[in-house]
Amino acid sequence: MKAIEFRGVSKQFEGAPRPAVDNVSLSVDGGEFVVLLGPSGCGKTTLLKMVNRLYEPTSGTILVEGRDIREGSVTDLRRGIGYVIQQTGLFPHMTVAQNIAVVPRLLKWPAAKIDERVDTLLALVGLPPQEYRARYPAQLSGGQQQRVGLARALAADPHIMLMDEPFGAIDAITRTRLQGELLDLQRQLHKTILFVTHDVEEALRLADRIVIMRAGQVVQYDTPFNILTQPADDFVRDLVDAHDILRQLSQVRVATAMTPAADPLPPDDAPLLHPDDDLREALSLFLRTGANSLPVVDGDRVVGRVELASIRARAEDNRTPTASPKMP
Amino acid sequence: MTYLTRYPDRVLELLRQHLVITAIALGIALLLAFPLGILVARRRSLDVPVVGVLGVIYTIPSLALLAFLIQPFGLGLRPLLLALVLYVQFVLVRNIVVGLRGVDPAILEAARGMGLSSMQSLAQVELPLAAPIILAGVRLATVTILGLATIGAWIAAGGLGVLFNEGIAQDNPDKIQAGALVIAVLAIGLNQVLLWVERWAGRWRTG
């Protein structure tokens, strides 16, 4: 069973010349981190907001954990899905603890359980509960507000999280740190995450798979590595094409670029990669050791291999002119 | 100032009447203004008809409004309460509308997205966020009613205005001064208390 499944979903806003979302079919596996990427107006946010029924599709069906989301009450659906938006989404008149407690209170959890949950979540997002419980959002920095937003979305322990450009209004340094923390959290929690951004590097760094959208349609749905190495068309190529290939490689995790393998464990001093290493680190290891292929080791077992040739394919791709001849 | 010290019981009784009139008028005014304000806040098309009409009522001189209401309702408490309630609707409704409309749409969407029903969103998010502005309206309405209620004496509704009437009729400035002093202290005191409430309701803003 898929965690989220879109079947032929379209959304036509009244008075708009074309549908915001145009016949989208795709599915997201449980525990998968999927990023919706595209320029503004491409329909990524509309697609996201149809999952918790902030928008209703004009046609098509959306299934969450196998169930049509139109069955059952809309508030129950929403209470079961974590929702994070840009930093303005915190309730400014509620303290940090009250903000986090909103959904548990709606679900009528006992007070003691809510208190405990608030402390657990604050610790999880790196804000010492004693210091932050009683503060108001106005007393927090942007990065801290977003941590509270994340804790609030996690409060009732939903399986699915929807994140709408959560780091969009945050300075670059804090954003990078929050991205790292989100990945750490995801490794512990294994949520199914649907994450909207227009920031290519953010998408490459966070996603297990990226959905690239243009004019309401899905152009490509693949791993960050495959999107870099095998862009579906010129639009994708232009979108992900940064000039600095090394910088780009540094955003892609080995885990999303390896081919699965179950080789025997290499000897202690042999060069090896970790799934959380990035491809830039992998490339430097290739160059240092002269190897053509490196094992990826997680804990005490080999989980896959990365080939130098596949990274080179990307670099060569970049060297060739991308402009295709156009018919007049 | 001798009237106040010589007849404290009479002044206290009139003060009690005055406070009862103020409380009842304010209570009815709020019961009316909240549903009306919430409705108008959600429907922009009601702006001109509702707030416009209330604005016109607000500009009618209070004595004229009272005189107008005596015809159908006679003398006594009823026309006075009606006049007071009508008079402050403009301030109350306008502030409720402005307060609710001022809530950031992103916050409303967060509330909806998290699974608050529209009543829960109103009670737990929108009204608390609008509270400082709404309370500013309540403060203004309270002080207005307090002052305006003195005209109740003209139509035999009681209250501290009785001291003004008698003072004028008997050419007794002492009575007028006593009434004015009590009203002034009351108005300033209530205004201050409500100002504190207002600040408390907006304590999250400054941080």
Interface residues (C-beta under 8 A of the other chain):
Chain A: K49 N52 L54 T75 D76 L77 R78 R79 G80 Y83 I85 Q86 T88 G89 L90 F91 P92 H93 M94 V102 V103 L106 Y136 P137 A138 Q139 R152 L162
Chain B: D104 A106 I107 E109 A110 A111 R112 G113 M114 G115 L116 S117 Q120 Q124 V125 P128 L129 A131 R203 W204 R205 T206 G207
